[in-house]
Each structure stands twice: as structure tokens, then as C-alpha cells.
Amino acid sequence: MIRHEVILRIKQGVRREMIQRNLRDVYDLLITIPGVERVRFGVNKAASYRHAMIVVDLPDEEALMRFGRHPQHARAVNLVNRLAESTAVGSYLVGSEYPG
């Protein structure tokens, strides 16, 4: 499985309601892309931090490549850019958990 993660540093002055609404819109766009197995998002609950996260699970690298080229992904990126002053993005091959 590939886990694609985006951490957003939210622009000053963006209200929490707007962040939640836009992240929900991003979710609605990404979940419709073929190959996307799961999308999650959240906002840091600490009042002094302005961060949010989006996590997308995909079955393999081929699905990740298709995901990155999909028009719905481009629309989601535009929504993220309205909120974020910066982002950190990573895609990781996730295997089994460490047994202990």
C-alpha cells in the first residue's frame, strides 16, 4: 500500500470553519479518483498551531501515478493552496507493522 500524506501550514486569518469546509471539499474530490482506497483529514487541535493533514491510501505505485495526473487531484491541490502558506508532501510504501 502507498500512503500519500500532505501536511499543511494554514495561512494566518483562515477560520477553522473554512479549513474544515475546504478539507471536506478536498476529500470529496479525492475519494472519487479511481484507485483511491481511503482519504482522511484533520486539523491540529492545539489553538496555537495552524496545521492540518490529508492522508490518502492507494494500492500501489501505479495508482499513485494515476492519482497525481487525475484532474480531480489538480482541483484538490488548488483548494489546498487557498488554505496553506506551505505544505510538506510525502508518499510512502507501507508494509506490515513491526512485530514487536
N, CA, C and O of each residue as an XYZ file, in Angstrom:
400
protein
N       0.838     -1.164      0.000
C       0.000      0.000      0.000
C       0.891      1.238      0.000
O       1.963      1.247      0.605
N       0.436      2.272     -0.681
C       1.104      3.569     -0.694
C       0.273      4.533      0.143
O      -0.938      4.648     -0.045
N       0.932      5.220      1.065
C       0.270      6.253      1.858
C       0.831      7.600      1.410
O       2.026      7.869      1.529
N      -0.067      8.438      0.892
C       0.280      9.775      0.419
C      -0.188     10.765      1.483
O      -1.379     10.839      1.786
N       0.752     11.527      2.051
C       0.429     12.439      3.148
C       0.790     13.867      2.783
O       1.832     14.135      2.185
N      -0.104     14.783      3.162
C       0.114     16.205      2.938
C      -0.108     16.912      4.272
O      -1.180     16.812      4.868
N       0.911     17.624      4.727
C       0.794     18.443      5.929
C       0.746     19.895      5.474
O       1.606     20.358      4.724
N      -0.271     20.598      5.940
C      -0.484     21.984      5.543
C      -0.208     22.920      6.709
O      -0.638     22.654      7.831
N       0.493     23.995      6.460
C       0.580     25.099      7.419
C      -0.419     26.129      6.918
O      -0.237     26.726      5.857
N      -1.468     26.327      7.690
C      -2.583     27.166      7.281
C      -2.206     28.642      7.367
O      -1.525     29.070      8.299
N      -2.662     29.410      6.379
C      -2.415     30.852      6.354
C      -3.042     31.528      7.569
O      -4.065     31.084      8.090
N      -2.408     32.608      8.007
C      -2.949     33.416      9.099
C      -4.336     33.923      8.720
O      -4.579     34.273      7.566
N      -5.226     33.960      9.674
C      -6.535     34.560      9.459
C      -7.584     33.640      8.862
O      -8.746     34.030      8.750
N      -7.206     32.432      8.478
C      -8.187     31.491      7.935
C      -8.925     30.849      9.107
O      -8.308     30.237      9.979
N     -10.221     30.992      9.120
C     -11.019     30.470     10.227
C     -11.167     28.963     10.147
O     -11.162     28.374      9.066
N     -11.299     28.350     11.319
C     -11.397     26.896     11.432
C     -12.559     26.343     10.602
O     -12.437     25.266     10.019
N     -13.668     27.057     10.541
C     -14.820     26.593      9.754
C     -14.469     26.507      8.266
O     -14.875     25.573      7.575
N     -13.716     27.486      7.788
C     -13.302     27.473      6.382
C     -12.327     26.325      6.120
O     -12.392     25.673      5.078
N     -11.436     26.088      7.059
C     -10.492     24.978      6.916
C     -11.261     23.670      6.805
O     -11.016     22.883      5.891
N     -12.191     23.431      7.730
C     -12.968     22.193      7.717
C     -13.772     22.044      6.426
O     -13.819     20.959      5.845
N     -14.397     23.118      5.982
C     -15.194     23.063      4.748
C     -14.322     22.735      3.539
O     -14.684     21.894      2.717
N     -13.171     23.400      3.434
C     -12.290     23.143      2.290
C     -11.683     21.754      2.334
O     -11.534     21.111      1.294
N     -11.329     21.277      3.527
C     -10.800     19.919      3.626
C     -11.871     18.894      3.255
O     -11.565     17.870      2.644
N     -13.104     19.161      3.616
C     -14.197     18.260      3.218
C     -14.348     18.267      1.691
O     -14.587     17.222      1.086
N     -14.211     19.435      1.078
C     -14.271     19.522     -0.388
C     -13.112     18.758     -1.028
O     -13.295     18.088     -2.045
N     -11.918     18.857     -0.434
C     -10.766     18.097     -0.924
C     -11.064     16.603     -0.821
O     -10.813     15.850     -1.762
N     -11.593     16.182      0.312
C     -11.987     14.781      0.497
C     -12.937     14.342     -0.615
O     -12.729     13.303     -1.242
N     -13.973     15.134     -0.854
C     -14.982     14.783     -1.866
C     -14.361     14.630     -3.254
O     -14.790     13.780     -4.035
N     -13.361     15.440     -3.562
C     -12.676     15.326     -4.851
C     -11.804     14.073     -4.913
O     -11.854     13.327     -5.891
N     -11.013     13.845     -3.878
C     -10.031     12.763     -3.926
C     -10.660     11.379     -3.842
O     -10.182     10.445     -4.486
N     -11.709     11.234     -3.069
C     -12.292      9.907     -2.862
C     -12.904      9.348     -4.148
O     -13.115      8.140     -4.256
N     -13.191     10.213     -5.122
C     -13.786      9.766     -6.385
C     -12.749      9.301     -7.403
O     -13.112      8.763     -8.449
N     -11.472      9.499     -7.114
C     -10.424      9.129     -8.069
C     -10.241      7.610     -8.049
O     -10.067      7.024     -6.980
N     -10.279      6.968     -9.222
C     -10.088      5.513     -9.265
C      -8.765      5.104     -8.616
O      -7.726      5.715     -8.863
N      -8.817      4.077     -7.795
C      -7.642      3.573     -7.109
C      -7.504      4.076     -5.682
O      -6.798      3.471     -4.875
N      -8.171      5.177     -5.367
C      -8.093      5.699     -4.001
C      -8.912      4.789     -3.094
O     -10.107      4.591     -3.313
N      -8.258      4.240     -2.074
C      -8.927      3.321     -1.159
C      -9.500      4.030      0.061
O     -10.533      3.628      0.597
N      -8.816      5.095      0.496
C      -9.247      5.783      1.709
C      -8.661      7.184      1.721
O      -7.530      7.399      1.287
N      -9.444      8.142      2.226
C      -8.978      9.514      2.412
C      -9.360      9.934      3.824
O     -10.494      9.732      4.259
N      -8.409     10.516      4.529
C      -8.669     11.056      5.863
C      -8.068     12.446      5.953
O      -7.114     12.773      5.247
N      -8.639     13.261      6.831
C      -8.088     14.589      7.052
C      -8.374     15.025      8.476
O      -9.278     14.507      9.131
N      -7.596     15.981      8.942
C      -7.812     16.507     10.283
C      -7.063     17.802     10.474
O      -6.145     18.140      9.727
N      -7.487     18.520     11.506
C      -6.885     19.804     11.859
C      -6.275     19.670     13.244
O      -6.886     19.099     14.146
N      -5.072     20.197     13.409
C      -4.420     20.190     14.710
C      -5.323     20.911     15.714
O      -5.784     22.022     15.454
N      -5.568     20.284     16.843
C      -6.489     20.827     17.836
C      -5.847     21.851     18.769
O      -6.561     22.563     19.475
N      -4.531     21.942     18.788
C      -3.873     22.936     19.632
C      -4.131     24.332     19.059
O      -3.884     24.582     17.879
N      -4.623     25.227     19.895
C      -5.036     26.557     19.430
C      -3.901     27.352     18.780
O      -4.145     28.135     17.862
N      -2.673     27.159     19.244
C      -1.562     27.955     18.729
C      -0.959     27.405     17.437
O      -0.109     28.061     16.834
N      -1.373     26.231     17.005
C      -0.842     25.640     15.784
C      -1.843     25.776     14.653
O      -3.046     25.614     14.857
N      -1.353     26.069     13.471
C      -2.198     26.225     12.294
C      -1.827     25.155     11.268
O      -1.368     25.471     10.170
N      -2.026     23.894     11.630
C      -1.668     22.799     10.736
C      -2.863     21.893     10.502
O      -3.745     21.764     11.351
N      -2.874     21.269      9.335
C      -3.868     20.259      9.001
C      -3.145     19.163      8.223
O      -2.013     19.340      7.773
N      -3.822     18.036      8.077
C      -3.214     16.899      7.390
C      -4.256     16.200      6.528
O      -5.421     16.081      6.907
N      -3.816     15.746      5.373
C      -4.631     14.925      4.473
C      -3.846     13.649      4.219
O      -2.651     13.704      3.931
N      -4.511     12.493      4.322
C      -3.858     11.205      4.108
C      -4.682     10.416      3.096
O      -5.892     10.256      3.256
N      -4.019      9.929      2.059
C      -4.681      9.155      1.001
C      -3.985      7.806      0.899
O      -2.762      7.742      0.773
N      -4.758      6.737      0.954
C      -4.225      5.385      0.785
C      -4.536      4.876     -0.615
O      -5.667      4.968     -1.092
N      -3.505      4.338     -1.262
C      -3.604      3.806     -2.622
C      -2.980      2.411     -2.638
O      -2.105      2.127     -1.820
N      -3.406      1.539     -3.547
C      -2.915      0.157     -3.511
C      -1.463     -0.015     -3.933
O      -0.778     -0.906     -3.432
N      -0.976      0.839     -4.862
C       0.366      0.625     -5.391
C       0.875      1.890     -6.079
O       0.167      2.893     -6.171
N       2.131      1.821     -6.566
C       2.753      2.983     -7.200
C       2.059      3.386     -8.504
O       1.999      4.570     -8.835
N       1.547      2.424     -9.226
C       0.818      2.731    -10.459
C      -0.414      3.583    -10.147
O      -0.693      4.555    -10.849
N      -1.136      3.224     -9.114
C      -2.310      4.009     -8.697
C      -1.885      5.409     -8.245
O      -2.598      6.381     -8.492
N      -0.728      5.515     -7.585
C      -0.218      6.819     -7.172
C       0.072      7.694     -8.391
O      -0.240      8.884     -8.382
N       0.658      7.125     -9.426
C       0.959      7.889    -10.640
C      -0.337      8.379    -11.312
O      -0.429      9.533    -11.730
N      -1.323      7.496    -11.408
C      -2.615      7.897    -11.991
C      -3.280      8.985    -11.140
O      -3.841      9.946    -11.667
N      -3.208      8.819     -9.836
C      -3.766      9.774     -8.891
C      -3.182     11.170     -9.121
O      -3.922     12.152     -9.175
N      -1.874     11.256     -9.254
C      -1.196     12.537     -9.429
C      -1.537     13.248    -10.723
O      -1.417     14.470    -10.809
N      -1.965     12.493    -11.742
C      -2.306     13.073    -13.041
C      -3.804     13.340    -13.202
O      -4.226     13.941    -14.190
N      -4.593     12.903    -12.251
C      -6.045     13.000    -12.380
C      -6.512     14.450    -12.200
O      -6.006     15.153    -11.325
N      -7.476     14.908    -13.023
C      -7.981     16.290    -12.903
C      -8.575     16.611    -11.531
O      -8.498     17.755    -11.083
N      -9.163     15.624    -10.859
C      -9.713     15.866     -9.522
C      -8.583     16.169     -8.529
O      -8.765     16.954     -7.598
N      -7.422     15.546     -8.729
C      -6.261     15.837     -7.888
C      -5.835     17.285     -8.082
O      -5.545     17.982     -7.110
N      -5.796     17.741     -9.328
C      -5.414     19.128     -9.608
C      -6.387     20.101     -8.934
O      -5.962     21.126     -8.399
N      -7.665     19.794     -8.955
C      -8.651     20.645     -8.283
C      -8.434     20.656     -6.772
O      -8.551     21.697     -6.125
N      -8.119     19.489     -6.223
C      -7.856     19.403     -4.786
C      -6.615     20.220     -4.407
O      -6.606     20.891     -3.375
N      -5.584     20.164     -5.228
C      -4.372     20.947     -4.973
C      -4.706     22.437     -4.964
O      -4.188     23.179     -4.130
N      -5.554     22.879     -5.871
C      -5.956     24.290     -5.890
C      -6.663     24.682     -4.600
O      -6.423     25.769     -4.073
N      -7.524     23.821     -4.087
C      -8.200     24.103     -2.813
C      -7.198     24.171     -1.660
O      -7.277     25.058     -0.810
N      -6.269     23.238     -1.640
C      -5.236     23.230     -0.594
C      -4.427     24.520     -0.653
O      -4.123     25.109      0.385
N      -4.079     24.960     -1.845
C      -3.268     26.164     -1.991
C      -3.988     27.425     -1.522
O      -3.337     28.406     -1.164
N      -5.302     27.414     -1.520
C      -6.066     28.542     -0.984
C      -5.907     28.646      0.535
O      -5.953     29.739      1.100
N      -5.720     27.504      1.182
C      -5.619     27.456      2.644
C      -4.201     27.582      3.157
O      -3.966     28.206      4.192
N      -3.255     26.996      2.445
C      -1.923     26.763      3.002
C      -0.907     27.797      2.564
O      -0.860     28.200      1.402
N      -0.089     28.220      3.529
C       1.062     29.045      3.180
C       2.230     28.157      2.783
O       3.134     28.597      2.073
N       2.214     26.898      3.241
C       3.217     25.926      2.819
C       2.669     24.520      3.048
O       1.730     24.314      3.817
N       3.285     23.559      2.357
C       2.897     22.160      2.501
C       4.145     21.288      2.519
O       5.194     21.657      1.990
N       4.006     20.138      3.134
C       5.023     19.087      3.072
C       4.294     17.841      2.578
O       3.271     17.447      3.139
N       4.829     17.223      1.526
C       4.153     16.099      0.880
C       5.104     14.911      0.824
O       6.290     15.057      0.529
N       4.559     13.731      1.113
C       5.346     12.513      1.001
C       4.455     11.344      0.641
O       3.285     11.297      1.020
N       5.019     10.400     -0.095
C       4.318      9.166     -0.456
C       5.204      8.004     -0.032
O       6.373      7.932     -0.413
N       4.640      7.094      0.761
C       5.434      6.051      1.394
C       4.851      4.680      1.111
O       3.635      4.489      1.138
N       5.725      3.738      0.842
C       5.317      2.343      0.744
C       5.164      1.834      2.162
O       6.121      1.838      2.937
N       3.966      1.398      2.501
C       3.668      0.954      3.859
C       3.488     -0.555      3.828
O       2.607     -1.075      3.144
N       4.338     -1.254      4.581
C       4.243     -2.710      4.662
C       3.579     -3.114      5.962
O       2.804     -2.359      6.549
N       3.893     -4.295      6.389
C       3.320     -4.777      7.644
C       3.944     -4.037      8.820
O       5.034     -3.475      8.713
N       3.240     -4.048      9.932
C       3.745     -3.389     11.136
C       4.880     -4.203     11.731
O       4.949     -5.420     11.556
N       5.753     -3.526     12.426
C       6.851     -4.172     13.123
C       6.278     -5.084     14.195
O       5.473     -4.637     15.012
N       6.670     -6.345     14.212
C       6.036     -7.300     15.114
C       6.366     -7.110     16.594
O       5.712     -7.720     17.440
N       7.315     -6.319     16.919
C       7.485     -6.077     18.328
C       8.812     -6.201     18.877
O       9.005     -6.003     20.077
